[in-house]
Amino acid sequence: MGPDDFAYVSVAEIARRIRAREMSPVEVMAATLARIEARNPSLNALIHLDADGARKSARSAEDAVMRGDALGPLHGVPSAIKDLFDFKPGWPSTFGGVRALEHNTTQFHCVFAERIERAGAILVGKTNAPVMGLRGTTDNYLFGPTRNPFDTTRNSGGSSGGSAAAVADGLLPFAEGTDAGGSIRIPAAWCNVYGYKASFGRVPVVVRPNAFSGDLPFVFEGPITRTVEDAALAMTALGGYDPRDPLSLDESVDYLGALKRSIKGMRIGYSPDFDVFPVDPKVAAVVRRAIEAFAEAGAHVEDIRLGIPYSQRELSDLWSRLMMPLNLGNFDAVKAGGLDLLRDHRSDFPPEYLRWIELGQKMTAADLRRDQEMRSHVYDAIQGAFGTYDLLVTPTLACLPVRNGTDGNTLGPREVNGEAVDPLIGWCLTYPVNFTGHPAASIPAGLADGLPVGMQIIGRRYADADVLAASAVFEQLRPWAGNYAICADRAI
């Protein structure tokens, strides 16, 4: 099997064929590494590759198949983790391309790596991310930007941009995303892949020294895939209680079973702008056409207003402030290890990021209380809509992929439709769902000017099955797999 023959085979199909001894884990890995070698230089999606370790793991996986061992649901399937707050023993960890951390390594697993390997998947490396993840684009001073496989002059989105680009370009069948403001859904939208963010608590967040830091705002780990089934399969491995996380849920979900459900009779509220966001007319038109699929499937769809009481700029500033305790905690943790990044390596951080760090250092407990009250009003508005509707649908993003910069500091747009927005996150209709913890996915809605557009599907708290059911129905009625030919056919 050559690298191109394997490129767009799904996670579910690889796992099935390995279990049936129709496909060898060694063969799969050889094809994966060959395609990464050939195509990754044009994308800059993976910034660390452990080829020898991946080959060794593939041989062990093949031995297990031949012995007739019990196999996990992802046995032999290649994947990757993100180079942000995501770890595997002995692998580099630069927290999104911080130059001073170029040779930093860790000796523990993040939950995604731990559980995905336990399910039999093989991690091949780490994917690119922006410094500390505080933006919706992927670029940094150490590794540079991740290029979009649909147009390599443009950005992949962030902060899980390396993962989304690798999956869209057929380098990997699935990869890790993390999401504190949309970092799974944002690059999924710009790269024509499916990004799933479960209800808060479904996938444990194990953070130390502060075990409670994953709720300010809600932080998630999850899969980036090319199919809804693959995301559901990954969630069977990722979901479940972990005693190390005081906020993880002790209950199970039939993720794969949800894919067989009808959405006939479901009530779907469509918010074309989350009340307050300016949205590019090209994006709006694609998503408006896409929502017709739900009506075709028998759901009742209508436009709604949520009653959000703040402007989009007030909301994006709120998100940035709420992110500061987690970010400042990371600096303290690194400092405890002997490296004072803010004192000795300040130039490693973009000026937009440093501005928020400086503001965060001046915040008081009273400031945090007021911000949590603002967050509560957003929660009430979204939660109130679910008194009437089963699902909410919005565009994932307000704009098409931006062009990459040349300075290691690619930003999003500063305005949309003539309205000023925060270039870090203000064009993303994703982060309000991190205020609230509802399950949400970005699903490919179509193309505009040859570039991907994402549609966000949001479910009631803990109603992950509803989001997956609607996603599966949409994929069946509006399949997007054919768009990957644009990536596959591009000149290298």
Buried (B, 14 or more C-beta within 10 A) or exposed (E): EEBBEBBBBBBBBBBEBBBEEEBBBBBBBBBBBBBBEEBBEBBBBBBBBBBEBBBEBBBEBBEBBEEEEEBBBBBBBBBBBBBBBBBBEEBBBBBBBBBBBEEBEBEEBBBBBBBBBEBBBBBBBBBBBBBBBBBBBBBBBBBBBBBBBBBBEBBBBBBBBBBBBBBBBBBBBBBBBBBBBBBBBBBBBBBBBBBBBBBBBBBBBBBEEEEEBBBBBBBBBBBBBBBBBBBBBBBBBBBBBBEEBEBBBEEEBBBBEBBEBEBEEBEBBBBBBBBBBBBBEBBBBBBBEBBEBBEEBEBBBEEBEBEBBBEBBEBBBBBBBBBBBBBBBBBEEBBEEEBEBBEEBEEBBBEBBBEBBEBBEEBEEEBBEEBBEBBEBBBBBBBEBBEEBBBBBBBBBBBBBBEBBEEBBBBBBEEBBEBEBBBBBBBBBBBBBBBBBBBBBBBBBBBBEEBBBBBBBBBBBBBBBBBBBBBBBBBEEBEBEEBBEBBBEBEE
